Amino acid sequence: MTGHGIRMIDVAAKPVTERRARASARVRCLPATVERLRSGTLDKGDALAVARLAGVMAAKRTADVVPLCHPLPLDAVEVTVLLPPPGPAGDAIVTIETVVRATARTGVEMEALVAATAAALALYDCCKSIDRGMVIEQVQLDEKEGGRSGAWRRQPPPS
């Protein structure tokens, strides 16, 4: 045993500041799946609306699924699902972007990441009957603002 316990970080002494985080996820799927998403002809209905709603709901419940996260009063949650343009055969990438804002003592990075992940999972659930080979990938924090550490932005990979 290492002697280290598991604990929620004490944020009582931290100042309340405006916090913002942006995260994203990608769903790799067949072009035919994207066309069904675009046309709204999936058996479960409007999968894009379902994904956006799942992301918002998940952000609000982050502390219920990530054990050491503080429950936060969120000011805003935005979930955007971007479809690629019609293209040739091969994989297509659906991009999910989330932005979460709160005025709190701790950041909202986890809420943004959970929102992106839940939206991707909801999209998978709505499309699995026609494309079981979908891949959820590249779930990542893209930027954060606020708090003691200030702003951070993911740098594009070197080309």
C-alpha positions as CSV (number, residue, x, y, z in Angstrom):
1,M,0.0,0.0,0.0
2,T,1.4,3.4,-0.9
3,G,-0.3,5.4,1.8
4,H,-2.0,7.7,-0.7
5,G,-5.7,8.0,-0.3
6,I,-8.2,8.9,-2.9
7,R,-9.6,12.4,-2.4
8,M,-11.5,15.1,-4.1
9,I,-9.3,18.2,-4.4
10,D,-10.2,21.0,-2.0
11,V,-11.1,24.0,-4.0
12,A,-12.6,26.1,-1.2
13,A,-9.7,28.6,-1.2
14,K,-9.8,29.1,-5.0
15,P,-11.5,32.2,-6.4
16,V,-14.7,31.9,-8.3
17,T,-13.8,32.9,-11.9
18,E,-15.3,32.5,-15.4
19,R,-14.3,29.1,-16.8
20,R,-14.6,27.9,-20.4
21,A,-13.5,24.7,-22.1
22,R,-13.8,23.4,-25.7
23,A,-13.4,19.7,-26.6
24,S,-14.0,17.6,-29.6
25,A,-14.5,14.0,-30.7
26,R,-14.6,12.3,-34.1
27,V,-16.8,9.5,-35.4
28,R,-15.3,7.7,-38.3
29,C,-18.1,6.1,-40.4
30,L,-19.1,5.1,-43.9
31,P,-20.2,7.9,-46.3
32,A,-23.6,6.2,-46.6
33,T,-24.0,6.7,-42.8
34,V,-23.3,10.4,-43.2
35,E,-25.9,10.6,-45.9
36,R,-28.5,8.9,-43.7
37,L,-27.6,11.4,-40.9
38,R,-27.9,14.3,-43.3
39,S,-31.3,13.1,-44.6
40,G,-32.7,12.2,-41.2
41,T,-33.8,8.8,-42.3
42,L,-32.5,6.7,-39.5
43,D,-34.9,4.4,-37.6
44,K,-34.2,6.3,-34.4
45,G,-35.0,9.7,-36.0
46,D,-33.0,12.8,-35.9
47,A,-29.6,11.4,-34.7
48,L,-28.0,14.8,-34.8
49,A,-30.5,16.3,-32.3
50,V,-30.2,13.2,-30.1
51,A,-26.4,13.6,-30.1
52,R,-26.6,17.3,-29.2
53,L,-29.0,16.6,-26.4
54,A,-27.0,13.7,-25.1
55,G,-23.9,15.9,-24.9
56,V,-25.8,18.6,-23.0
57,M,-27.3,16.2,-20.6
58,A,-23.9,14.4,-20.0
59,A,-22.1,17.6,-19.3
60,K,-24.6,18.4,-16.5
61,R,-24.0,14.9,-15.0
62,T,-20.2,14.7,-15.2
63,A,-19.7,14.4,-11.5
64,D,-22.0,11.4,-11.5
65,V,-19.7,9.4,-13.9
66,V,-16.2,10.8,-13.2
67,P,-15.7,10.0,-9.5
68,L,-13.5,12.9,-8.3
69,C,-15.1,15.7,-10.3
70,H,-16.8,18.5,-8.5
71,P,-20.5,19.0,-9.3
72,L,-20.6,22.4,-11.1
73,P,-23.4,24.8,-11.8
74,L,-22.9,25.2,-15.6
75,D,-23.8,28.5,-17.2
76,A,-23.9,27.1,-20.8
77,V,-23.3,23.9,-22.8
78,E,-23.1,24.0,-26.6
79,V,-22.8,20.8,-28.7
80,T,-22.2,21.1,-32.5
81,V,-22.2,18.1,-34.8
82,L,-20.4,18.8,-38.1
83,L,-21.0,16.5,-41.1
84,P,-18.3,16.2,-43.8
85,P,-19.2,17.2,-47.3
86,P,-20.4,14.4,-49.6
87,G,-17.4,12.6,-50.9
88,P,-16.0,9.4,-52.5
89,A,-16.0,6.0,-51.0
90,G,-14.0,5.4,-47.9
91,D,-14.3,6.6,-44.3
92,A,-16.1,9.8,-43.5
93,I,-15.5,11.8,-40.3
94,V,-18.3,13.4,-38.3
95,T,-16.8,16.0,-35.9
96,I,-18.4,16.8,-32.6
97,E,-17.4,20.1,-30.9
98,T,-18.5,21.1,-27.4
99,V,-18.1,24.3,-25.4
100,V,-18.9,24.5,-21.7
101,R,-18.9,27.6,-19.5
102,A,-19.3,28.1,-15.8
103,T,-18.5,30.6,-13.1
104,A,-16.9,28.4,-10.5
105,R,-13.8,27.5,-8.4
106,T,-12.7,24.8,-10.8
107,G,-12.5,24.2,-14.5
108,V,-15.0,22.6,-16.9
109,E,-12.6,20.6,-19.0
110,M,-14.1,17.3,-17.9
111,E,-17.6,18.5,-18.6
112,A,-16.6,19.4,-22.2
113,L,-14.9,16.1,-22.7
114,V,-17.8,14.1,-21.3
115,A,-20.2,16.1,-23.5
116,A,-18.2,15.2,-26.6
117,T,-17.9,11.6,-25.6
118,A,-21.6,11.2,-24.9
119,A,-22.6,12.9,-28.1
120,A,-20.3,10.5,-30.0
121,L,-21.8,7.5,-28.2
122,A,-25.4,8.7,-28.9
123,L,-24.5,9.0,-32.6
124,Y,-23.0,5.5,-32.6
125,D,-26.2,4.2,-30.9
126,C,-28.4,5.8,-33.5
127,C,-26.4,4.5,-36.4
128,K,-25.2,1.1,-35.3
129,S,-28.0,-0.7,-37.1
130,I,-26.5,0.4,-40.5
131,D,-22.8,0.8,-39.6
132,R,-21.4,-1.3,-36.8
133,G,-17.8,-0.5,-37.9
134,M,-17.9,3.1,-36.7
135,V,-15.0,4.3,-34.6
136,I,-15.1,7.0,-31.9
137,E,-11.7,8.6,-31.9
138,Q,-9.6,11.6,-31.0
139,V,-11.6,12.7,-27.9
140,Q,-9.6,15.7,-26.8
141,L,-9.5,19.0,-25.0
142,D,-8.9,21.8,-27.5
143,E,-8.8,24.8,-25.2
144,K,-9.5,26.1,-21.8
145,E,-9.7,29.5,-20.2
146,G,-9.9,30.8,-16.7
147,G,-8.6,29.8,-13.3
148,R,-5.1,29.9,-11.9
149,S,-3.4,28.3,-14.9
150,G,-5.1,30.7,-17.3
151,A,-5.6,29.9,-21.0
152,W,-4.4,26.8,-22.8
153,R,-4.9,25.9,-26.5
154,R,-4.0,22.7,-28.3
155,Q,-1.3,23.4,-30.9
156,P,-1.8,22.0,-34.3
157,P,0.6,19.1,-35.0
158,P,3.7,20.0,-37.0
159,S,3.3,19.5,-40.7
